[in-house]
């Protein structure tokens, strides 16, 4: 990422699967009403940064929950809702065989996997999925292309790895980082803030 660039990172709004504590990963689950309200709130929060933020790049994960979040944010900014790019590298971490499963179910059916994830969250890979280490590499390949201030709508895993990487945080604590759906994370010059 070019020096001096500001990232405005927005996690997609809530889905029914988020509300149920169901692993989504790369399954394409739409926003629910709460998620649409959160996306609108985040767009309104960015309004104070106009007109400068209108000149930023706008990039989204191609998954529908992130795309819809971006459209709602841009509408709240009075910008053309569909005038943004997609990038596959911004998709959520792939949970493999865990996708679609409830956390409470996995605690009993995949107890060893849950324990392994807790012991080493950065390197653990669910069956058929990817690790946070692999996700970080994917996210970093996208970051290398960022040359201007950018508003990005993405997912919890990307938001966590982006924070860990850009702020030099302990990678073993990635899963502990908060990823609210009703706030915008601003990362600028090695510092972060929420709006």
N, C-alpha and C positions, 0 to 999 in steps of 0.2 A: 504494500500500500504506500502510495506517495506521501512524503512528509507533509504535514499541515492539513491533511484531509480529515474531515469530520464524518463519522458514521452515525446515522440515525437508525437504530435497529429496532424493529417492531416484531414481536412474536405475534403470530396469527391469533385471532380471537378464539374464544372457547368453542369447542365442538361437543356434541353429546358424548363422544368417547373420552374427551378430557374430563367431563363431569363425572363419568363412571370410573375413572382411573383405569382405563383400558389402553393398552399399548397401541399407538397409532402407527408410528414409524412412517413408512412410505405409502400406507393405505390412504386413498384419496377420500377423506371424510370432510363433509361440508361444515361451515360455521352454523351454529345455532343462533337463536335470537340474542342471547347474552353476548356471544362472540361478535355479532354485528354491532351491538351497542359499544362494546369495547373498542372495536376498530374505529367507529365514529369518534369516540372520546379521544383516541390517539391522534386522529386527524385534527380535531379541534385544538388539542394541546400543541400541535406543530404550527398552528396559524400565526402565533406571535413571531414566528421566524420568517414570515413572508415580508418582502418579496424575494429575499435571498434564497430561501429553500426551494422556490419554484425553479431555480436554475440548477438545482442538484440533479444527479442521475437518480433514477428510480428503478430498482431491480427487485424481482420477487422469485421465490421458489415457484416452480410450475404447479405445485399441488394446489388444488382449488381453494383450500382454506386460507392459504397465503395470498393467492391471487385476488380472492374476494376482499380480504383485508386491505390490500393495496388499493383496489378500486374505491372502497369506502373512504380510506384515508385521503385519496386524491380528490374525491367529491367534496369532502369537508374543507379541502384547501382551494376549492373552486378551480381545479385543474382538470383537464380532460381525463376521465376515469380510466381509459384503456391505453394511455400513452406511457407505457413502461415496458421494460424488458424482463425476460425470464432467464434463469440460469439453473440447470440441473444440479450444479454443485451446492446449491442452497437448500436442497431437499433435507428432510429430517434424517436422523440416523436410521439405518435399516435394522429393525429388530428381528428379522428373519421369522422363525417359527413362533416367536412371541407376539407378533403382530395380531391384533384382534383379541388378545387374551386380557383378562382382568388381572390386576396385580394380586388381588386376594387369592385367585385361582392358582397363579404361578407360585405363590408361597408354598402351596402344598404339592403341586404337580412338578415343579422345577426347583425344589428346595436347594439342591446342590448348585444350580445355576444362579439362583438369587444370592446364595452365600458367596459364590465366586465373584459375582458382580460387586457385592459390598466390599469384599477383600481387595479387589483391584479394578475399580470402575473404569479406569483409563484404558486398560488392555483387554478387558473382558469382551467376548464376542458371543452373542446368543447364537444358537444353532441356525445356520443359514443367513446370519446377519452380519453386521460390521461393528467394529469396536469404536470407541471414542477417539482412539489414536488414528484410525483410518478416516474418521469423520473430520478430524482436525486437518489432516493432510488435504482432504477434498476442499475444505473451507479455505485453507491457506492458498490453494491454487486459484481460488476466486479472488481472495484479497490481493494477490499479486497484480490483478488487472484493474484495481480501483485507483483511479487517478484524480478524481474530483469528489467533492462532498456527495454523499450517496445516502438515500433513504432505501432501506432494505426491509422487506417483509419476509420472514422466515420462520423458523421453528425453535423449540426449546433447546435441542441439542446443538444447533448451529450457534445460537445466542450464547450458550455456555462456553463452547470451545472458542468462540471469537473473543469473549471476555478473558478467558484464561490466557490465550495467546497474546492479545494486544496489551494486557495489563500485567503480564508476567506472573500469573497466579499459579499456585500448586495444582498440577494437572490431576493429582489423585483426589482433589476435592471438587472436581468439575460438577459432579452430581449434586453437590450441596449448594451450588450457586442458584439464587432465585431467578426465576424467569416469568415475571408477571405478564399477563396478557392485557392489562389495562394501563400500561406505562410504556413510554418510549425511552430506550437506552441510548444515551449520547456518549460516544467515545471520541475524545479529541486530545491529542498530544499526551497520550499515556494516562489520561484521567477519564473518569466516567461520572455521569450524573443521570438522573431519571427525571422525566417531565410527564 
